[in-house]
Amino acid sequence: MSFYDGTPLEKEVEIGRLDACWQGAIKSQTVIKQGNLDAKLMGANTEIGSEINAYPFSKSEEGKEMSDNVSKVIKEMHEDGTLSELSKKWFDLDTTKK
């Protein structure tokens, strides 16, 4: 087994070190586009589960207050459609829907 730290797996596919890689579609799409790689997404397009993102805050009253405020704003943005709009703008797809 070989490891190539620091090089995106999508680049490893492009240069032939890997035949394929299993990655989240949004991440791979972004790496391919930003790196102008000669690679494309294809395959089973199988959803194995949902990705859960966590954002660490300090274990303090200030950290709890900040976490509560961020959670509130994210919820509001989801409800009013702002998150969907941003997702479409930056990823060309709506990542807020299952």
N, CA, C and O atoms as CSV, one atom per row, in Angstrom:
chain,resi,resn,atom,element,x,y,z
A,1,MET,N,N,0.843,-1.158,0.000
A,1,MET,CA,C,0.000,0.000,0.000
A,1,MET,C,C,0.899,1.234,0.000
A,1,MET,O,O,1.901,1.282,0.713
A,2,SER,N,N,0.533,2.222,-0.800
A,2,SER,CA,C,1.290,3.467,-0.867
A,2,SER,C,C,0.419,4.633,-0.453
A,2,SER,O,O,-0.787,4.640,-0.699
A,3,PHE,N,N,1.031,5.611,0.171
A,3,PHE,CA,C,0.331,6.819,0.571
A,3,PHE,C,C,0.998,8.012,-0.091
A,3,PHE,O,O,2.222,8.065,-0.205
A,4,TYR,N,N,0.195,8.958,-0.520
A,4,TYR,CA,C,0.700,10.167,-1.153
A,4,TYR,C,C,0.063,11.358,-0.457
A,4,TYR,O,O,-0.890,11.949,-0.967
A,5,ASP,N,N,0.589,11.706,0.703
A,5,ASP,CA,C,0.021,12.799,1.495
A,5,ASP,C,C,0.072,14.117,0.742
A,5,ASP,O,O,1.056,14.434,0.073
A,6,GLY,N,N,-1.005,14.876,0.865
A,6,GLY,CA,C,-1.036,16.204,0.293
A,6,GLY,C,C,-1.556,16.278,-1.129
A,6,GLY,O,O,-1.876,17.367,-1.604
A,7,THR,N,N,-1.649,15.165,-1.816
A,7,THR,CA,C,-2.150,15.163,-3.186
A,7,THR,C,C,-3.585,14.680,-3.170
A,7,THR,O,O,-3.864,13.607,-2.635
A,8,PRO,N,N,-4.515,15.454,-3.751
A,8,PRO,CA,C,-5.906,14.996,-3.795
A,8,PRO,C,C,-6.025,13.676,-4.562
A,8,PRO,O,O,-5.339,13.464,-5.561
A,9,LEU,N,N,-6.892,12.808,-4.088
A,9,LEU,CA,C,-7.081,11.524,-4.760
A,9,LEU,C,C,-7.488,11.706,-6.218
A,9,LEU,O,O,-7.124,10.900,-7.074
A,10,GLU,N,N,-8.245,12.767,-6.499
A,10,GLU,CA,C,-8.668,13.023,-7.869
A,10,GLU,C,C,-7.454,13.253,-8.785
A,10,GLU,O,O,-7.463,12.835,-9.943
A,11,LYS,N,N,-6.433,13.905,-8.274
A,11,LYS,CA,C,-5.197,14.126,-9.034
A,11,LYS,C,C,-4.469,12.803,-9.232
A,11,LYS,O,O,-3.895,12.558,-10.293
A,12,GLU,N,N,-4.494,11.950,-8.207
A,12,GLU,CA,C,-3.866,10.625,-8.322
A,12,GLU,C,C,-4.515,9.805,-9.442
A,12,GLU,O,O,-3.836,9.060,-10.148
A,13,VAL,N,N,-5.823,9.949,-9.595
A,13,VAL,CA,C,-6.529,9.267,-10.686
A,13,VAL,C,C,-6.085,9.861,-12.019
A,13,VAL,O,O,-5.801,9.128,-12.966
A,14,GLU,N,N,-6.028,11.178,-12.090
A,14,GLU,CA,C,-5.658,11.841,-13.337
A,14,GLU,C,C,-4.267,11.407,-13.817
A,14,GLU,O,O,-4.073,11.166,-15.009
A,15,ILE,N,N,-3.298,11.305,-12.893
A,15,ILE,CA,C,-1.936,10.964,-13.308
A,15,ILE,C,C,-1.677,9.458,-13.370
A,15,ILE,O,O,-0.582,9.028,-13.734
A,16,GLY,N,N,-2.692,8.653,-13.011
A,16,GLY,CA,C,-2.583,7.212,-13.186
A,16,GLY,C,C,-2.065,6.419,-12.010
A,16,GLY,O,O,-1.877,5.209,-12.137
A,17,ARG,N,N,-1.825,7.043,-10.873
A,17,ARG,CA,C,-1.410,6.278,-9.688
A,17,ARG,C,C,-2.554,5.447,-9.134
A,17,ARG,O,O,-2.333,4.393,-8.537
A,18,LEU,N,N,-3.796,5.929,-9.336
A,18,LEU,CA,C,-4.996,5.208,-8.917
A,18,LEU,C,C,-5.901,5.033,-10.126
A,18,LEU,O,O,-5.938,5.884,-11.014
A,19,ASP,N,N,-6.624,3.935,-10.154
A,19,ASP,CA,C,-7.592,3.711,-11.224
A,19,ASP,C,C,-8.889,4.459,-10.953
A,19,ASP,O,O,-9.577,4.883,-11.882
A,20,ALA,N,N,-9.213,4.616,-9.695
A,20,ALA,CA,C,-10.445,5.287,-9.293
A,20,ALA,C,C,-10.330,5.634,-7.817
A,20,ALA,O,O,-9.425,5.166,-7.125
A,21,CYS,N,N,-11.252,6.454,-7.347
A,21,CYS,CA,C,-11.303,6.746,-5.911
A,21,CYS,C,C,-12.757,6.934,-5.515
A,21,CYS,O,O,-13.600,7.282,-6.343
A,22,TRP,N,N,-13.036,6.706,-4.272
A,22,TRP,CA,C,-14.384,6.847,-3.733
A,22,TRP,C,C,-14.370,8.087,-2.863
A,22,TRP,O,O,-13.734,8.104,-1.809
A,23,GLN,N,N,-15.056,9.110,-3.290
A,23,GLN,CA,C,-15.087,10.372,-2.567
A,23,GLN,C,C,-16.494,10.931,-2.623
A,23,GLN,O,O,-17.322,10.482,-3.415
A,24,GLY,N,N,-16.754,11.901,-1.789
A,24,GLY,CA,C,-18.004,12.630,-1.869
A,24,GLY,C,C,-18.050,13.410,-3.179
A,24,GLY,O,O,-17.052,14.005,-3.585
A,25,ALA,N,N,-19.197,13.409,-3.832
A,25,ALA,CA,C,-19.329,14.039,-5.143
A,25,ALA,C,C,-19.000,15.525,-5.102
A,25,ALA,O,O,-18.339,16.028,-6.011
A,26,ILE,N,N,-19.440,16.229,-4.085
A,26,ILE,CA,C,-19.213,17.669,-4.022
A,26,ILE,C,C,-17.726,17.975,-3.894
A,26,ILE,O,O,-17.207,18.858,-4.576
A,27,LYS,N,N,-17.051,17.253,-3.029
A,27,LYS,CA,C,-15.618,17.465,-2.845
A,27,LYS,C,C,-14.879,17.177,-4.137
A,27,LYS,O,O,-14.054,17.980,-4.573
A,28,SER,N,N,-15.166,16.036,-4.757
A,28,SER,CA,C,-14.473,15.675,-5.992
A,28,SER,C,C,-14.779,16.655,-7.113
A,28,SER,O,O,-13.880,17.062,-7.849
A,29,GLN,N,N,-16.024,17.029,-7.244
A,29,GLN,CA,C,-16.409,17.988,-8.280
A,29,GLN,C,C,-15.637,19.290,-8.113
A,29,GLN,O,O,-15.176,19.873,-9.095
A,30,THR,N,N,-15.498,19.743,-6.882
A,30,THR,CA,C,-14.779,20.989,-6.598
A,30,THR,C,C,-13.296,20.857,-6.914
A,30,THR,O,O,-12.716,21.746,-7.537
A,31,VAL,N,N,-12.676,19.757,-6.493
A,31,VAL,CA,C,-11.245,19.541,-6.745
A,31,VAL,C,C,-10.980,19.464,-8.252
A,31,VAL,O,O,-10.019,20.057,-8.742
A,32,ILE,N,N,-11.819,18.744,-8.980
A,32,ILE,CA,C,-11.646,18.602,-10.425
A,32,ILE,C,C,-11.772,19.958,-11.117
A,32,ILE,O,O,-10.965,20.302,-11.980
A,33,LYS,N,N,-12.789,20.718,-10.729
A,33,LYS,CA,C,-13.021,22.017,-11.357
A,33,LYS,C,C,-11.900,23.005,-11.018
A,33,LYS,O,O,-11.349,23.648,-11.911
A,34,GLN,N,N,-11.563,23.124,-9.734
A,34,GLN,CA,C,-10.542,24.083,-9.325
A,34,GLN,C,C,-9.158,23.724,-9.853
A,34,GLN,O,O,-8.359,24.605,-10.171
A,35,GLY,N,N,-8.881,22.428,-9.944
A,35,GLY,CA,C,-7.580,21.990,-10.433
A,35,GLY,C,C,-7.529,21.809,-11.939
A,35,GLY,O,O,-6.491,21.445,-12.492
A,36,ASN,N,N,-8.660,22.067,-12.607
A,36,ASN,CA,C,-8.747,21.876,-14.050
A,36,ASN,C,C,-8.205,20.493,-14.436
A,36,ASN,O,O,-7.424,20.352,-15.377
A,37,LEU,N,N,-8.642,19.484,-13.683
A,37,LEU,CA,C,-8.144,18.126,-13.887
A,37,LEU,C,C,-8.849,17.444,-15.059
A,37,LEU,O,O,-10.015,17.709,-15.352
A,38,ASP,N,N,-8.111,16.569,-15.708
A,38,ASP,CA,C,-8.667,15.763,-16.784
A,38,ASP,C,C,-9.261,14.501,-16.153
A,38,ASP,O,O,-8.740,13.397,-16.313
A,39,ALA,N,N,-10.353,14.698,-15.443
A,39,ALA,CA,C,-11.043,13.605,-14.754
A,39,ALA,C,C,-12.516,13.969,-14.705
A,39,ALA,O,O,-12.881,15.134,-14.865
A,40,LYS,N,N,-13.357,12.974,-14.484
A,40,LYS,CA,C,-14.782,13.259,-14.373
A,40,LYS,C,C,-15.423,12.322,-13.368
A,40,LYS,O,O,-14.911,11.241,-13.077
A,41,LEU,N,N,-16.560,12.768,-12.844
A,41,LEU,CA,C,-17.316,11.935,-11.921
A,41,LEU,C,C,-18.145,10.954,-12.732
A,41,LEU,O,O,-18.781,11.324,-13.718
A,42,MET,N,N,-18.129,9.731,-12.315
A,42,MET,CA,C,-18.958,8.724,-12.962
A,42,MET,C,C,-19.102,7.554,-12.007
A,42,MET,O,O,-18.468,7.534,-10.952
A,43,GLY,N,N,-19.908,6.604,-12.352
A,43,GLY,CA,C,-20.026,5.426,-11.521
A,43,GLY,C,C,-21.429,5.214,-11.010
A,43,GLY,O,O,-22.407,5.640,-11.624
A,44,ALA,N,N,-21.508,4.559,-9.891
A,44,ALA,CA,C,-22.782,4.099,-9.360
A,44,ALA,C,C,-23.655,5.228,-8.829
A,44,ALA,O,O,-24.877,5.088,-8.782
A,45,ASN,N,N,-23.058,6.330,-8.433
A,45,ASN,CA,C,-23.825,7.441,-7.858
A,45,ASN,C,C,-24.674,6.950,-6.688
A,45,ASN,O,O,-25.837,7.328,-6.547
A,46,THR,N,N,-24.088,6.122,-5.872
A,46,THR,CA,C,-24.783,5.474,-4.772
A,46,THR,C,C,-24.652,6.288,-3.494
A,46,THR,O,O,-23.557,6.701,-3.111
A,47,GLU,N,N,-25.777,6.507,-2.847
A,47,GLU,CA,C,-25.747,7.191,-1.557
A,47,GLU,C,C,-25.635,6.140,-0.466
A,47,GLU,O,O,-26.485,5.258,-0.348
A,48,ILE,N,N,-24.595,6.241,0.316
A,48,ILE,CA,C,-24.371,5.281,1.386
A,48,ILE,C,C,-24.918,5.804,2.700
A,48,ILE,O,O,-25.251,5.027,3.595
A,49,GLY,N,N,-25.009,7.081,2.812
A,49,GLY,CA,C,-25.508,7.689,4.034
A,49,GLY,C,C,-25.444,9.186,3.884
A,49,GLY,O,O,-25.135,9.697,2.808
A,50,SER,N,N,-25.726,9.872,4.927
A,50,SER,CA,C,-25.658,11.323,4.910
A,50,SER,C,C,-24.404,11.771,5.623
A,50,SER,O,O,-23.988,11.174,6.616
A,51,GLU,N,N,-23.816,12.810,5.118
A,51,GLU,CA,C,-22.642,13.380,5.762
A,51,GLU,C,C,-23.105,14.343,6.845
A,51,GLU,O,O,-23.977,15.181,6.616
A,52,ILE,N,N,-22.524,14.217,8.004
A,52,ILE,CA,C,-22.849,15.110,9.107
A,52,ILE,C,C,-21.619,15.964,9.375
A,52,ILE,O,O,-20.528,15.446,9.613
A,53,ASN,N,N,-21.805,17.261,9.335
A,53,ASN,CA,C,-20.707,18.178,9.597
A,53,ASN,C,C,-20.786,18.667,11.034
A,53,ASN,O,O,-21.866,18.950,11.553
A,54,ALA,N,N,-19.637,18.759,11.657
A,54,ALA,CA,C,-19.561,19.251,13.028
A,54,ALA,C,C,-18.611,20.439,13.059
A,54,ALA,O,O,-17.584,20.442,12.380
A,55,TYR,N,N,-18.950,21.417,13.829
A,55,TYR,CA,C,-18.136,22.621,13.949
A,55,TYR,C,C,-17.758,22.784,15.412
A,55,TYR,O,O,-18.622,23.069,16.241
A,56,PRO,N,N,-16.483,22.608,15.746
A,56,PRO,CA,C,-16.081,22.685,17.151
A,56,PRO,C,C,-16.037,24.115,17.677
A,56,PRO,O,O,-15.586,25.037,16.997
A,57,PHE,N,N,-16.507,24.266,18.877
A,57,PHE,CA,C,-16.438,25.534,19.605
A,57,PHE,C,C,-15.796,25.253,20.949
A,57,PHE,O,O,-15.834,24.123,21.436
A,58,SER,N,N,-15.211,26.266,21.543
A,58,SER,CA,C,-14.552,26.069,22.836
A,58,SER,C,C,-15.578,25.692,23.903
A,58,SER,O,O,-16.748,26.069,23.831
A,59,LYS,N,N,-15.102,24.930,24.900
A,59,LYS,CA,C,-15.966,24.528,26.005
A,59,LYS,C,C,-16.001,25.661,27.031
A,59,LYS,O,O,-15.383,25.589,28.093
A,60,SER,N,N,-16.733,26.689,26.679
A,60,SER,CA,C,-16.856,27.848,27.567
A,60,SER,C,C,-18.237,28.449,27.323
A,60,SER,O,O,-18.940,28.066,26.389
A,61,GLU,N,N,-18.604,29.380,28.163
A,61,GLU,CA,C,-19.892,30.052,27.975
A,61,GLU,C,C,-19.907,30.785,26.627
A,61,GLU,O,O,-20.909,30.770,25.912
A,62,GLU,N,N,-18.790,31.420,26.298
A,62,GLU,CA,C,-18.685,32.121,25.015
A,62,GLU,C,C,-18.820,31.145,23.838
A,62,GLU,O,O,-19.488,31.455,22.852
A,63,GLY,N,N,-18.190,29.975,23.938
A,63,GLY,CA,C,-18.289,28.961,22.891
A,63,GLY,C,C,-19.705,28.447,22.738
A,63,GLY,O,O,-20.175,28.242,21.619
A,64,LYS,N,N,-20.399,28.235,23.866
A,64,LYS,CA,C,-21.795,27.775,23.808
A,64,LYS,C,C,-22.677,28.830,23.160
A,64,LYS,O,O,-23.533,28.507,22.337
A,65,GLU,N,N,-22.472,30.086,23.529
A,65,GLU,CA,C,-23.268,31.172,22.954
A,65,GLU,C,C,-23.020,31.266,21.439
A,65,GLU,O,O,-23.958,31.448,20.664
A,66,MET,N,N,-21.764,31.141,21.032
A,66,MET,CA,C,-21.437,31.211,19.614
A,66,MET,C,C,-22.052,30.022,18.867
A,66,MET,O,O,-22.599,30.189,17.777
A,67,SER,N,N,-21.963,28.837,19.446
A,67,SER,CA,C,-22.541,27.646,18.841
A,67,SER,C,C,-24.052,27.793,18.671
A,67,SER,O,O,-24.604,27.462,17.622
A,68,ASP,N,N,-24.706,28.290,19.706
A,68,ASP,CA,C,-26.160,28.505,19.630
A,68,ASP,C,C,-26.516,29.502,18.532
A,68,ASP,O,O,-27.471,29.291,17.784
A,69,ASN,N,N,-25.747,30.595,18.436
A,69,ASN,CA,C,-26.009,31.617,17.418
A,69,ASN,C,C,-25.791,31.069,16.004
A,69,ASN,O,O,-26.603,31.313,15.112
A,70,VAL,N,N,-24.705,30.334,15.803
A,70,VAL,CA,C,-24.421,29.753,14.485
A,70,VAL,C,C,-25.519,28.758,14.113
A,70,VAL,O,O,-25.998,28.765,12.979
A,71,SER,N,N,-25.918,27.911,15.047
A,71,SER,CA,C,-26.988,26.939,14.785
A,71,SER,C,C,-28.285,27.637,14.391
A,71,SER,O,O,-28.983,27.197,13.478
A,72,LYS,N,N,-28.599,28.721,15.081
A,72,LYS,CA,C,-29.812,29.483,14.792
A,72,LYS,C,C,-29.765,30.065,13.381
A,72,LYS,O,O,-30.740,29.968,12.635
A,73,VAL,N,N,-28.650,30.660,13.020
A,73,VAL,CA,C,-28.518,31.274,11.695
A,73,VAL,C,C,-28.569,30.210,10.594
A,73,VAL,O,O,-29.218,30.419,9.570
A,74,ILE,N,N,-27.898,29.083,10.791
A,74,ILE,CA,C,-27.937,28.006,9.787
A,74,ILE,C,C,-29.368,27.509,9.608
A,74,ILE,O,O,-29.809,27.288,8.480
A,75,LYS,N,N,-30.095,27.333,10.705
A,75,LYS,CA,C,-31.495,26.899,10.629
A,75,LYS,C,C,-32.327,27.914,9.845
A,75,LYS,O,O,-33.112,27.531,8.977
A,76,GLU,N,N,-32.160,29.210,10.145
A,76,GLU,CA,C,-32.903,30.256,9.436
A,76,GLU,C,C,-32.562,30.264,7.946
A,76,GLU,O,O,-33.452,30.410,7.108
A,77,MET,N,N,-31.277,30.109,7.611
A,77,MET,CA,C,-30.850,30.096,6.211
A,77,MET,C,C,-31.428,28.884,5.471
A,77,MET,O,O,-31.769,28.968,4.291
A,78,HIS,N,N,-31.532,27.771,6.175
A,78,HIS,CA,C,-32.130,26.578,5.566
A,78,HIS,C,C,-33.615,26.812,5.304
A,78,HIS,O,O,-34.132,26.481,4.237
A,79,GLU,N,N,-34.281,27.381,6.284
A,79,GLU,CA,C,-35.725,27.608,6.173
A,79,GLU,C,C,-36.085,28.638,5.104
A,79,GLU,O,O,-37.088,28.477,4.408
A,80,ASP,N,N,-35.280,29.697,4.962
A,80,ASP,CA,C,-35.635,30.736,3.988
A,80,ASP,C,C,-35.041,30.492,2.593
A,80,ASP,O,O,-35.245,31.297,1.684
A,81,GLY,N,N,-34.315,29.399,2.427
A,81,GLY,CA,C,-33.799,29.038,1.108
A,81,GLY,C,C,-32.411,29.578,0.793
A,81,GLY,O,O,-31.862,29.287,-0.270
A,82,THR,N,N,-31.844,30.351,1.692
A,82,THR,CA,C,-30.516,30.925,1.438
A,82,THR,C,C,-29.459,29.842,1.260
A,82,THR,O,O,-28.607,29.953,0.379
A,83,LEU,N,N,-29.501,28.795,2.085
A,83,LEU,CA,C,-28.509,27.719,1.950
A,83,LEU,C,C,-28.624,27.030,0.596
A,83,LEU,O,O,-27.607,26.709,-0.020
A,84,SER,N,N,-29.834,26.800,0.127
A,84,SER,CA,C,-30.031,26.189,-1.188
A,84,SER,C,C,-29.440,27.069,-2.290
A,84,SER,O,O,-28.766,26.573,-3.193
A,85,GLU,N,N,-29.696,28.375,-2.211
A,85,GLU,CA,C,-29.170,29.304,-3.210
A,85,GLU,C,C,-27.641,29.305,-3.221
A,85,GLU,O,O,-27.027,29.275,-4.287
A,86,LEU,N,N,-27.032,29.338,-2.046
A,86,LEU,CA,C,-25.577,29.327,-1.965
A,86,LEU,C,C,-25.001,28.012,-2.493
A,86,LEU,O,O,-23.981,28.003,-3.182
A,87,SER,N,N,-25.656,26.922,-2.168
A,87,SER,CA,C,-25.212,25.623,-2.645
A,87,SER,C,C,-25.235,25.554,-4.167
A,87,SER,O,O,-24.281,25.085,-4.787
A,88,LYS,N,N,-26.311,26.014,-4.756
A,88,LYS,CA,C,-26.422,26.014,-6.222
A,88,LYS,C,C,-25.374,26.922,-6.843
A,88,LYS,O,O,-24.792,26.593,-7.876
A,89,LYS,N,N,-25.134,28.065,-6.211
A,89,LYS,CA,C,-24.150,29.016,-6.735
A,89,LYS,C,C,-22.743,28.416,-6.737
A,89,LYS,O,O,-22.021,28.521,-7.729
A,90,TRP,N,N,-22.359,27.793,-5.634
A,90,TRP,CA,C,-20.982,27.345,-5.482
A,90,TRP,C,C,-20.731,25.914,-5.937
A,90,TRP,O,O,-19.608,25.588,-6.323
A,91,PHE,N,N,-21.754,25.039,-5.905
A,91,PHE,CA,C,-21.551,23.626,-6.251
A,91,PHE,C,C,-22.346,23.175,-7.470
A,91,PHE,O,O,-22.229,22.025,-7.892
A,92,ASP,N,N,-23.148,24.064,-8.040
A,92,ASP,CA,C,-24.009,23.718,-9.176
A,92,ASP,C,C,-25.012,22.623,-8.852
A,92,ASP,O,O,-25.498,21.944,-9.757
A,93,LEU,N,N,-25.327,22.443,-7.582
A,93,LEU,CA,C,-26.366,21.512,-7.154
A,93,LEU,C,C,-26.793,21.876,-5.746
A,93,LEU,O,O,-26.079,22.576,-5.028
A,94,ASP,N,N,-27.949,21.401,-5.363
A,94,ASP,CA,C,-28.485,21.721,-4.033
A,94,ASP,C,C,-28.070,20.621,-3.055
A,94,ASP,O,O,-28.631,19.525,-3.053
A,95,THR,N,N,-27.098,20.933,-2.246
A,95,THR,CA,C,-26.593,19.954,-1.275
A,95,THR,C,C,-27.402,19.929,0.007
A,95,THR,O,O,-27.093,19.161,0.918
A,96,THR,N,N,-28.437,20.761,0.093
A,96,THR,CA,C,-29.219,20.836,1.321
A,96,THR,C,C,-30.383,19.865,1.336
A,96,THR,O,O,-31.068,19.735,2.351
A,97,LYS,N,N,-30.614,19.184,0.234
A,97,LYS,CA,C,-31.729,18.235,0.130
A,97,LYS,C,C,-31.180,16.814,0.083
A,97,LYS,O,O,-30.124,16.567,-0.499
A,98,LYS,N,N,-31.897,15.890,0.696
A,98,LYS,CA,C,-31.491,14.476,0.661
A,98,LYS,C,C,-32.016,13.839,-0.577
A,98,LYS,O,O,-31.788,12.651,-0.805
